[in-house]
Amino acid sequence: MSTPIPMSDPVRIGIVSISDRASSGVYEDKGLPALQEWLVSALINPIEFQPRLIPDERERIAATLRELVDVARCDLVLTTGGTGPAIRDVTPEATLDVADREMPGFGEQMRQISLHFVPTAILSRQVAVIRGKALIINLPGQPKAIAETLSGHEKASGIFAAVPYCIDLIGGPYLETRGEVCKSFRPKNAIKK
């Protein structure tokens, strides 16, 4: 008799694209499809997405993040857009407005990865925070940069390698990744058999 294969924990993920022009219909949003495509390719877990397309408005961004964590009960929230130095780029401030704790290593690593591709990576201001039992991470605005920072490259580990263990530590579901897309890291004593 064969042993049944255990099912992976389901995960609820908020994906937020922050853009004045895309949210008003001036052009098609590319952030939400890029986030969803990468996550589906990387995670083995069944995923329920909570997508949002909103303008670059600090209060609106903060309210959306609160709603995704506190009401929709997302375990992970990924934002794209609004992290540069332009006047309307307020995603990091809005993210810090809703934080219980900041996780500075994520932003540091994203800038390190992006510097391998473009010198303007030092202009990015992405942050990551914990709110309740959810991890919120600001990602770059371009689909190519989203994939690069999540997956990494031969000289720098992608940030998503640390996401599953972080979610473990804050009481979320056990995330499992496909190694060919993103090999997650956990200490041996934290790996489910």
N, C-alpha and C positions, 0 to 999 in steps of 0.2 A: 504494500500500500504506500503510495507516494505522500510525502508531507506537503500540505498546502503551502503555497507561496504567500507569505504575509503581505497584506496590502500596506502601501505607504500611507502615512498620515495625510489627510487632506489639509490644504493650506489656503487661507484667504489672503489675497494680495491686492492692495490698493495701488493703482498706477495713475499718476497725475501728470498731465502735460500742461505746462504753464506758458501761455503765449497770448498776448493781446490779439495779434492778427489771426492766428489759427482759431481762437475761441470765438472771434467775430465773423469767421467765414471768409476772410480775405485770401487765405490759402489753406490747403489741406494739411491737417496735422499729421506729422510723421512720427512723433514721439510715442504715442500710445501703441501703434502697430509694432514699432521697433522693440519696445519693452516687452510686449506680450509675446512676440516671436522668440526673443532671446530666452525668456523664462520658460516657455513651453519646451524649447530645445534643451535647456539645462536641467530642469527639474523632473524627477521621476514621479513626484507626488501629484495627486489630482489637485488642480488649481481652480479656485473660484476667483475670478478677477472682478475688481470693483474699479472701473475706469472713470476718470474725471478729466474734462478739458475746461480749463478756467483761465481768466486773464491774469496778468501780472499785477495783482492787488494784494498787498500784505494781509489785510484782514480777511479777505476771501480765501487766500491760501491757507492761513492759520485755521479758519473755520472748517475748510475742507479736510485738513489733516486731522483735526479733532473729531470730525464726523466719521472719518474712515476708521480711526482707532477706537473711539468711545462708543459709537453707535453700530457701525458695520462690523466691528470686531476683527479688523485685519491684523494679521500677525506680522506683516511686512508691508511697508509703503515705500514705493520708489517714485521720485519726482524727476521730471526732466524739464530743463529750461529755467531761465531767470536767475542764473548763478554768476553772471559776469559783473563787470564794474559799471554798466550803464545805469542811469538814474532809475529806470523801471525794473531793474533786476533786484527783486526783494525776496526771492525764495529763501535764501539762508536766514534772513532776519525773521521771516514768518515761521520757519522751521524751529528756530531757537525759541520763539514765543511759546511754542507748545511743548517744549522739552522738559522731561524730568531730569535727564542727564545727557551730557554731550559725549559723543564717541569720536574724538578728533582724528584717530588713526585712519578712518575711512577717507576723509577729505585729503589728508596728507598723501595717502597711497594713490588716490585718483590723480592728483596733480603730478606725482612721480611717474605714473604710467604715461599720462598725456605728454609729459615733457620729452618722451622718446619719439613723439610724433610731431609736436608743434611747440615752438618756443613761447607761444602765447598762453600755454597751460598755466603759467604763474598768475594769470589774470582771473582764473576761476576761483570761486569762493564756496564750493560745495561743502556742506556739513552733513553729519549724521547724528541722530539723537535717539534716545529711548523715551517712549511715552508709554507708561503702564507696562504691558507685556508685548509691546510692538517696537520694531526697529524701523526708523524712518531715515531714508538716505536720499540726498540730492544728487542726481546724476547730471552729466553734461546735456546740452540741448540737441546735439547732432546724433542721428542714429549710429553712424560709424563710431563716434566717440563713446556712445553708450556701450556698445559691444566691446570696445577696446578696454574700457575701465572695468567692466564686469568680468571679462575673460582674462585680461592681461596679455602678456606676450613673453617671448623667451627670456627677456631681461627683468621682468617685473611681474609678480603674482597679481592676478586680478582680485578685486575686492570681494567678489562673491565667494571666493574660497573660504572666507571667514564668516560669512553670513549664517550658514546652518548652525555652527557651534554657538554663535552669539544668540541666536533664537532659542537654542537649548537652554542657555544660561539664564534667559529672562522668562522661561516658562512656556515657550511656544511649542509648536509641533516639530517633530523630527524630520528635517528636510534632507532629501537624498538627491544627489546630483549625478548626471551622466558625465563620467570622467573625460570623455573625448571633447566635451564642451567646457566643463569647469570641474576640476577635481577639488572637492571641498576637503578641509582639514579639520580633524578632531583629535584630541589626545586618545590614546588607545583605550583608556578606561571609559570614554564617552561614546564609543562606537557600539551600536546595537548589533547583536549577532543575529 
